[in-house]
């Protein structure tokens, strides 16, 4: 594909030369042994391979992102930009009409993880659909491209005893608000951004309830009960502080002062989660996995799917089951329920928010 091709070849020593400008904007030339060969090249290029001015894919991506500004949260818009740039990398000046989609996918995206491929492909499909509506593309150039492998479902979770050790390690640091935020994730199942976005005023009813008002979805706006054993820690954390201050506050590292504040706070939670896992001698997991751990324990100890989904801020248990609840735990919970019915017994529902005491263990 070319932006410009000279109409006439000219003699260069004993050969013939044709100048052209590629779709990347660089001026180059081709040399042929005979004038006839040179003229065939000129005719073919000008009739079938000439792109003209075209529409730079880099400029179109910028316009597309701007059109989505009102629909997406800033963080989601940034993620969409990263995903689109993953395939256009190094080719921003190429017109979208002549963009080598399949080759760019193979070179820039095809070697990434399956999860990354799935996310990037979804972003590109949306961009291509937008280009087609605008008449810039006549077909889907990636119609035959698929992400390789199988997308992972959920994140690695701690086991029950490991979760108890994790909480014990976190509660040994009552003066560390980020350590308490890590424990709060297990107790409440809130998202990392929801936890770190809580303000002092969101701790209500004498420390028994948390109001979640800053969530990524409308369904995420909810109230969550605080475990009785955890209430004193939150009450102490909020005591004497102004209502608009962050409940789990911290001083950012100097090297990270330039980061977006929300990302700064969420990253601090992630680092503390990993640090506590290492100190307790546990498998190192991410902060978001604590959300899955909470739902797994709740489902395993008898909570209904509707209740678990509602606690996590989901509109349906299908999402919760697919991405958060451990499938084996859920299957065992259903099996225990069936056996209880067959045996004529009554299933005892253990609350996730009330840890087993020493007396209960002895009994």
C-alpha positions as a printed NumPy array, in Angstrom:
array([[  0.   ,   0.   ,   0.   ],
       [  1.24 ,   3.481,  -0.863],
       [  0.205,   7.07 ,  -0.167],
       [  1.834,   8.347,  -3.387],
       [  3.511,   6.769,  -6.429],
       [  5.237,   8.704,  -9.246],
       [  3.311,   8.566, -12.518],
       [  6.362,   7.981, -14.698],
       [  9.509,   5.879, -14.135],
       [ 12.847,   7.453, -15.018],
       [ 16.17 ,   6.07 , -16.174],
       [ 18.819,   5.587, -13.535],
       [ 22.131,   4.401, -15.031],
       [ 21.165,   1.266, -16.965],
       [ 17.964,   0.587, -14.996],
       [ 14.606,   2.261, -14.31 ],
       [ 13.49 ,   3.74 , -10.999],
       [ 10.088,   4.584,  -9.484],
       [  9.682,   6.788,  -6.407],
       [  6.826,   6.294,  -3.936],
       [  5.766,   7.221,  -0.389],
       [  4.733,   4.356,   1.899],
       [  1.76 ,   4.386,   4.23 ],
       [  4.185,   5.127,   7.066],
       [  5.071,   8.422,   5.326],
       [  8.63 ,   7.483,   4.299],
       [  9.819,   8.224,   0.759],
       [ 11.428,   5.233,  -0.989],
       [ 12.069,   3.864,  -4.488],
       [ 11.989,   0.637,  -6.461],
       [ 14.473,  -0.195,  -9.226],
       [ 13.603,  -2.371, -12.263],
       [ 15.643,  -3.901, -15.072],
       [ 13.368,  -2.638, -17.86 ],
       [ 11.027,   0.29 , -18.462],
       [  8.129,  -2.113, -19.058],
       [  8.499,  -3.67 , -15.603],
       [  8.637,  -0.22 , -14.028],
       [  5.467,   0.904, -15.832],
       [  3.596,  -2.247, -14.713],
       [  4.521,  -1.415, -11.119],
       [  3.301,   2.203, -11.516],
       [  0.003,   1.153, -13.097],
       [ -0.69 ,  -1.54 , -10.507],
       [  0.155,   0.748,  -7.589],
       [ -1.948,   3.665,  -8.827],
       [ -4.991,   1.555,  -9.686],
       [ -5.162,  -0.925,  -6.815],
       [ -2.657,  -0.173,  -4.046],
       [ -2.872,   3.619,  -3.631],
       [ -4.428,   4.591,  -0.305],
       [ -4.437,   8.338,  -0.728],
       [ -4.58 ,  10.503,   2.393],
       [ -6.458,   7.91 ,   4.444],
       [ -7.277,   8.154,   8.145],
       [ -4.429,   7.597,  10.586],
       [ -5.281,   4.813,  13.018],
       [ -3.594,   6.763,  15.819],
       [ -5.875,   9.778,  15.237],
       [ -8.942,   7.547,  15.003],
       [ -8.133,   5.804,  18.283],
       [ -7.894,   9.212,  19.965],
       [-11.271,  10.25 ,  18.488],
       [-12.852,   6.93 ,  19.48 ],
       [-11.658,   7.255,  23.085],
       [-13.008,  10.803,  23.233],
       [-16.414,   9.547,  22.033],
       [-16.46 ,   7.095,  24.953],
       [-15.518,   9.659,  27.602],
       [-19.077,  10.041,  28.903],
       [-19.726,   6.289,  28.918],
       [-16.639,   5.043,  30.774],
       [-14.977,   5.754,  34.083],
       [-11.516,   7.346,  33.718],
       [ -9.796,   4.095,  34.718],
       [-11.841,   2.084,  32.189],
       [-11.084,   4.609,  29.472],
       [ -7.377,   4.351,  30.253],
       [ -7.546,   0.554,  30.049],
       [ -9.362,   0.771,  26.697],
       [ -6.62 ,   3.067,  25.394],
       [ -3.869,   0.664,  26.464],
       [ -5.636,  -2.24 ,  24.762],
       [ -6.11 ,  -0.412,  21.47 ],
       [ -2.516,   0.82 ,  21.492],
       [ -1.362,  -2.782,  21.974],
       [ -2.172,  -3.584,  18.346],
       [ -1.427,  -0.174,  16.782],
       [  1.977,   0.075,  18.491],
       [  4.592,   1.34 ,  16.034],
       [  1.994,   1.861,  13.291],
       [  0.028,   4.901,  14.525],
       [  0.592,   6.77 ,  11.246],
       [ -0.775,   3.955,   9.07 ],
       [ -4.239,   4.666,   7.556],
       [ -6.914,   2.451,   9.054],
       [ -8.029,   1.541,   5.499],
       [ -4.657,  -0.154,   4.917],
       [ -3.784,  -1.271,   8.439],
       [ -2.272,  -4.818,   8.546],
       [ -4.598,  -6.091,  11.278],
       [ -3.739,  -9.787,  11.24 ],
       [  0.018,  -9.207,  11.067],
       [ -0.11 ,  -6.57 ,  13.811],
       [ -2.13 ,  -8.951,  15.986],
       [  0.388, -11.749,  15.451],
       [  3.386,  -9.514,  16.179],
       [  2.058,  -7.424,  19.086],
       [ -0.736,  -9.394,  20.774],
       [ -0.588, -13.063,  19.796],
       [  2.254, -13.839,  22.219],
       [  0.533, -12.298,  25.266],
       [ -1.473, -14.24 ,  27.873],
       [ -4.934, -15.512,  26.999],
       [ -6.598, -13.054,  29.378],
       [ -4.769, -10.144,  27.736],
       [ -5.716, -11.38 ,  24.269],
       [ -9.387, -11.636,  25.222],
       [ -9.459,  -8.089,  26.618],
       [ -7.555,  -6.579,  23.678],
       [ -9.681,  -8.405,  21.099],
       [-12.895,  -7.145,  22.733],
       [-11.564,  -3.57 ,  22.68 ],
       [-10.527,  -3.84 ,  19.017],
       [-13.9  ,  -5.317,  18.015],
       [-15.63 ,  -2.269,  19.499],
       [-13.26 ,   0.09 ,  17.678],
       [-13.702,  -1.76 ,  14.352],
       [-17.508,  -1.651,  14.719],
       [-17.265,   2.112,  15.273],
       [-15.099,   2.463,  12.137],
       [-17.594,   0.434,  10.107],
       [-20.493,   2.595,  11.213],
       [-18.483,   5.618,  10.085],
       [-17.851,   4.029,   6.667],
       [-14.08 ,   3.709,   7.207],
       [-14.061,  -0.088,   7.044],
       [-16.282,  -2.341,   4.949],
       [-15.729,  -5.542,   6.908],
       [-14.332,  -6.866,  10.178],
       [-10.602,  -7.404,   9.463],
       [-10.231,  -9.615,  12.539],
       [-13.29 , -11.79 ,  11.943],
       [-11.158, -14.941,  11.807],
       [ -8.861, -14.039,  14.727],
       [ -9.452, -15.69 ,  18.112],
       [ -7.647, -15.555,  21.436],
       [ -5.484, -18.647,  21.956],
       [ -5.939, -20.751,  25.058],
       [ -8.588, -20.628,  27.751],
       [ -9.272, -17.563,  29.839],
       [ -8.665, -18.   ,  33.556],
       [-11.663, -17.896,  35.864],
       [-11.129, -16.229,  39.215],
       [ -7.914, -15.74 ,  41.141],
       [ -5.909, -17.991,  43.46 ],
       [ -7.488, -17.986,  46.928],
       [ -6.329, -18.818,  50.436],
       [ -7.839, -21.802,  52.244],
       [ -9.913, -21.406,  55.41 ],
       [ -7.087, -21.925,  57.92 ],
       [ -4.827, -19.744,  55.795],
       [ -7.452, -16.999,  55.782],
       [ -7.594, -17.106,  59.589],
       [ -3.809, -16.771,  59.788],
       [ -3.94 , -13.905,  57.342],
       [ -6.543, -12.061,  59.425],
       [ -4.608, -12.739,  62.638],
       [ -1.478, -11.249,  61.05 ],
       [ -3.405,  -8.177,  59.873],
       [ -5.063,  -7.572,  63.259],
       [ -1.691,  -7.651,  64.996],
       [ -1.153,  -4.27 ,  63.338],
       [ -4.113,  -2.236,  64.696],
       [ -2.275,   1.037,  64.052],
       [ -1.692,   0.202,  60.38 ],
       [ -4.834,   1.277,  58.454],
       [ -3.804,  -0.617,  55.308],
       [ -3.355,  -3.846,  57.256],
       [ -6.869,  -3.37 ,  58.661],
       [ -8.124,  -2.712,  55.126],
       [ -6.713,  -6.12 ,  54.123],
       [ -8.677,  -7.798,  56.914],
       [-11.76 ,  -5.79 ,  55.95 ],
       [-11.631,  -7.288,  52.452],
       [-11.999, -10.803,  53.862],
       [-14.765,  -9.799,  56.261],
       [-16.808,  -7.741,  53.778],
       [-15.975,  -8.938,  50.261],
       [-15.683,  -5.349,  48.996],
       [-13.631,  -4.489,  45.936],
       [-10.16 ,  -2.991,  46.572],
       [-11.35 ,   0.349,  45.185],
       [-14.461,   0.239,  47.371],
       [-12.434,  -0.495,  50.505],
       [ -9.912,   2.256,  49.856],
       [-12.67 ,   4.703,  48.917],
       [-14.511,   4.379,  52.24 ],
       [-14.741,   7.539,  54.327],
       [-15.121,   7.891,  58.083],
       [-18.798,   8.827,  57.645],
       [-19.422,   5.502,  55.833],
       [-18.872,   3.623,  59.112],
       [-22.338,   3.883,  60.643],
       [-24.609,   2.576,  63.418],
       [-21.876,   2.364,  66.076],
       [-19.489,   0.638,  63.692],
       [-21.855,  -2.155,  62.678],
       [-22.58 ,  -1.046,  59.104],
       [-20.552,   0.23 ,  56.155],
       [-22.153,   2.356,  53.448],
       [-20.602,   1.591,  50.041],
       [-21.381,   4.663,  47.932],
       [-18.329,   4.797,  45.635],
       [-18.562,   1.68 ,  43.471],
       [-17.915,   0.808,  39.823],
       [-21.585,  -0.137,  39.251],
       [-25.005,   0.973,  40.48 ],
       [-25.524,  -2.514,  41.952],
       [-22.345,  -1.981,  43.956],
       [-23.918,   0.819,  45.999],
       [-25.033,  -1.035,  49.102],
       [-24.717,  -1.427,  52.869],
       [-22.561,  -4.17 ,  54.369],
       [-22.7  ,  -5.485,  57.923],
       [-19.426,  -5.462,  59.842],
       [-18.382,  -8.615,  61.675],
       [-18.783,  -8.172,  65.42 ],
       [-15.178,  -9.186,  66.085],
       [-13.961,  -6.52 ,  63.618],
       [-16.118,  -3.631,  64.811],
       [-13.763,  -2.394,  67.599],
       [-10.892,  -2.049,  65.132],
       [-12.927,   0.14 ,  62.783],
       [-14.372,   2.189,  65.639],
       [-10.873,   2.887,  66.919],
       [ -9.743,   3.802,  63.404],
       [-12.554,   6.349,  62.968],
       [-12.497,   7.845,  66.458],
       [-11.91 ,  11.604,  66.572],
       [-11.518,  11.976,  62.797],
       [-13.467,  14.152,  60.36 ],
       [-16.295,  12.501,  58.436],
       [-14.846,  13.259,  54.986],
       [-11.454,  11.668,  55.648],
       [-10.583,   8.264,  54.246],
       [-11.336,   5.506,  56.752],
       [ -8.22 ,   3.575,  55.717],
       [ -5.767,   6.451,  55.241],
       [ -2.012,   6.307,  54.673],
       [  0.942,   8.409,  53.596],
       [  2.014,   7.602,  50.04 ],
       [  5.636,   6.846,  49.219],
       [  7.511,   9.772,  47.678],
       [  8.362,   7.788,  44.56 ],
       [  4.662,   7.185,  43.961],
       [  3.426,  10.697,  44.674],
       [  2.818,  11.423,  40.994],
       [  0.38 ,   8.541,  40.547],
       [ -3.364,   8.896,  40.267],
       [ -4.69 ,   8.961,  43.849],
       [ -7.138,   6.086,  43.402],
       [ -4.483,   3.852,  41.835],
       [ -2.079,   4.897,  44.569],
       [ -4.443,   3.695,  47.283],
       [ -5.39 ,   0.442,  45.526],
       [ -1.71 ,  -0.35 ,  44.875],
       [ -0.936,   0.202,  48.566],
       [ -3.592,  -2.392,  49.453],
       [ -2.121,  -4.861,  46.963],
       [  1.414,  -4.442,  48.34 ],
       [  0.239,  -4.862,  51.94 ],
       [ -1.761,  -7.995,  51.053],
       [  1.297,  -9.622,  49.533],
       [  3.461,  -8.507,  52.44 ],
       [  1.092, -10.019,  55.031],
       [  0.968, -13.29 ,  53.086],
       [  4.763, -13.518,  53.128],
       [  5.007, -12.654,  56.838],
       [  2.426, -15.312,  57.707],
       [  4.119, -17.924,  55.515],
       [  1.112, -18.188,  53.193],
       [  0.79 , -18.467,  49.421],
       [  1.065, -14.939,  48.035],
       [ -2.263, -13.796,  46.598],
       [ -3.559, -10.443,  45.359],
       [ -5.929,  -8.18 ,  47.275],
       [ -8.806,  -8.817,  44.852],
       [ -8.661, -12.55 ,  45.624],
       [ -9.909, -11.762,  49.149],
       [-13.216, -10.821,  47.548],
       [-13.417, -14.295,  46.031],
       [-12.384, -15.841,  49.35 ],
       [-15.244, -14.062,  51.127],
       [-17.802, -15.336,  48.603],
       [-16.382, -18.885,  48.698],
       [-16.615, -19.054,  52.492],
       [-20.099, -17.531,  52.52 ],
       [-21.383, -20.039,  49.948],
       [-19.624, -22.921,  51.686],
       [-21.236, -22.111,  55.028],
       [-24.776, -21.92 ,  53.725],
       [-25.408, -18.42 ,  52.385],
       [-27.734, -18.395,  49.378],
       [-26.48 , -17.427,  45.949],
       [-28.674, -14.309,  46.002],
       [-27.201, -13.173,  49.324],
       [-23.609, -13.759,  48.191],
       [-24.163, -11.887,  44.923],
       [-25.859,  -9.   ,  46.732],
       [-23.011,  -8.749,  49.256],
       [-20.491,  -8.491,  46.411],
       [-22.543,  -5.898,  44.541],
       [-23.533,  -8.187,  41.653],
       [-26.942,  -8.211,  40.001],
       [-26.781, -11.97 ,  39.408],
       [-25.175, -14.966,  41.119],
       [-23.98 , -16.183,  37.691],
       [-21.134, -13.637,  37.669],
       [-20.276, -14.452,  41.296],
       [-20.212, -18.182,  40.621],
       [-18.18 , -17.877,  37.413],
       [-15.444, -15.564,  38.703],
       [-15.39 , -15.666,  42.524],
       [-16.832, -18.726,  44.263],
       [-14.623, -21.82 ,  44.32 ],
       [-16.524, -24.452,  42.333],
       [-15.517, -27.383,  44.555],
       [-16.623, -25.586,  47.717],
       [-19.967, -24.739,  46.116],
       [-20.464, -28.346,  44.974],
       [-19.625, -29.663,  48.461],
       [-22.055, -27.19 ,  50.033],
       [-24.835, -28.405,  47.741],
       [-23.93 , -32.033,  48.518],
       [-24.038, -31.382,  52.277],
       [-27.447, -29.778,  51.862],
       [-28.772, -32.787,  49.948],
       [-27.407, -35.215,  52.56 ],
       [-28.987, -33.211,  55.369],
       [-32.355, -33.457,  53.626],
       [-31.992, -37.207,  53.026],
       [-30.966, -37.785,  56.647],
       [-33.834, -35.669,  57.933],
       [-31.429, -33.383,  59.801],
       [-31.335, -29.646,  59.99 ],
       [-28.381, -27.855,  58.431],
       [-26.58 , -25.517,  60.797],
       [-25.593, -22.343,  59.035],
       [-22.337, -20.935,  60.38 ],
       [-21.9  , -17.194,  59.962],
       [-18.794, -16.12 ,  58.124],
       [-18.65 , -13.021,  60.253],
       [-18.45 , -14.924,  63.551],
       [-15.21 , -16.941,  63.808],
       [-15.33 , -20.234,  65.672],
       [-14.382, -19.761,  69.331],
       [-12.161, -22.099,  71.366],
       [-15.201, -23.298,  73.329],
       [-17.047, -24.126,  70.09 ],
       [-14.038, -26.022,  68.786],
       [-13.839, -28.035,  72.027],
       [-17.537, -28.844,  71.773]])
